[in-house]
């Protein structure tokens, strides 16, 4: 019984610390696909930043999230900051923010409510 518990803990730790980031570039289309697999936690931020930093500006970037299981707040913020900077340098980013927020556990309705509240306060 104790052996099974230890194995379960090891599997959980491995699941939440494993991140595979792969870039697939289509040179003739000026397009790059970013395949994210596993879980993006603060432990893997250097790997995520290093990989995203290799994408040249003025590219069209598509994030593929089919095998992506979890993203923590720090990683979510890094991706948002990278997207903002990349777009400012002339790139285009296609990313399913709803799925990322779901994987982060961020309630979408709360964000929409906050957006509406700030939107209405600007009008008043």
N, C-alpha and C positions, 0 to 999 in steps of 0.2 A: 504494500500500500504506500509506504513512504517512497519507494522507488518510482512509482507512478506519479506521485505528487511532484517529485523533483524533476522528472521528465516534462511534466506539464509546465512547470515554471521555466525550464530551459526553453521550451518551444515558444512560450509567450515572450520571453526576453528576445529570442532570435527574431520573432515576427515583428516586434516593435523596434528593432535596431537594424533591420535589413533594408537597404535601399539600392536599387539598381537603376542607373540613369544611362540611357543609350541615345545617342544622336544618329539620325539617319538623314543624310543630306542628299538632296536632288539638285545637283549643280545647274542643270539646264533649266530648272524651274525657279531657281533662287529660293528654294524651300528647304526647311529643316523640320524633321519630326523629332520631338522629345518624348521618348518612351519612359514613363515612370512606373516602376514595379516595386512593390513592398510598401514600406512605411517611411515617411519623411519626418524625422524628429530632429531636435537640436543636435543630437549626436552625429547626424549626417549632413549638417549644414555646409561644412567645408567641401565635401564631395559635390553637393548640389550646386554651390556657388562656382566651384572650379569648372564644372561641366557647362553650366549656363554661360559662363564667361568666355568660353571658346567659340560661341556662336557669333559670326561676323554680323555687323550692323547691316541694315537695308535688306534683311531676309524676311521671309514669311515663315513664322514658326507655328507649328501645330503641336499641341500637347496631347499625348495619347495616355489615357488614364484607366484603361480596362483592367490592368493588374495592380492598380494602386489601391492600397487598403486604408491608409490613415495618414493624416497630415496634422502636425501640431501647430500651435499658434505662431511660434517662431518661424517655422518653415513657410507657413502661409504668408507671413509678412515679408519674408525674403523673396518669395515668388512675386508678390504684388509689387515690391520695390523694383525687382529686376524687370518686370513687365513695363512699369512706368518709364524706367531709364532706357530700355530697349526701344520703346515707341518714340521717345524723345530723340533717339539717334536715327529715326527713319524706318524702323522695323515694324512689322505687323505681327500680332500675336493672336492666336486662336486658342482659347482656354475655357473650359467649362467651369466657371466659377461656382455655379450651383453645386456641382459634384464635389468640388474642393471644399466648399463650406459644409456640405453634408458629411464628408469624410472627417472634417475637423470637429463636427458636432455643433456647429454654429447654427442656431435657429434662424432660418431664413425669414420667418414672419417678423421676428424682432428687428432684424435689420431693415426690412421694408417699412416697418412702423417708425423706426428712428429716421429713415430717409424722408418719409412723408412729413414727420414732425419738423425736421429742419427745412424741408422744402416749403411748408406752409409758413414757418416763421420768417423766411426770407421775403415772402409775399407781403406779410403784414407790416 
